[in-house]
Amino acid sequence: MDKFEAYVLPYLVNSYFRYLADGEAKSMSVEYFQKSFTSIAATELINSGQRYFYYQNKETLELVMRFRISQAGGLSATMMRFSDFEKQFCHKTDKK
C-alpha cells in the first residue's frame, strides 16, 4: 500500500473515495480498501504524465480497482474485472 499512501491518499479529502463500477458511481472507505485489496501492478506513462495503480480484491479475485492519476485530470478510480485488467495492463506494457 506504499504507492496508495504516497500517490492516491493526497487526492482524497475524507475517508471515502468515489469510483465507477459498470458505469455506476459508488463510494468506498479508505479503511475498507486498505484491508480488502492488495497491490498487483503499477505503471507510469511518462509522455502523458499519467500513473496507474492496480489493486486486487483479496476475497473476490475477479475484482480489480484501478486508480489513474494524471497531471491534467487528477484522480479517477474504476472497479474492473481481472480479465479487463489483463487486457489493459498488457496493452500498456507492450507499448513501452
Buried (B, 14 or more C-beta within 10 A) or exposed (E): EEBBEEBBBEEEEEEEBEBBBEEEEEEBEBEEBBEBBEEBBBBEBEEEEBBBBBBBBEEEEEBBBBBBBBEEEEBBBBBBEBEBBEEBBEEBEEEE
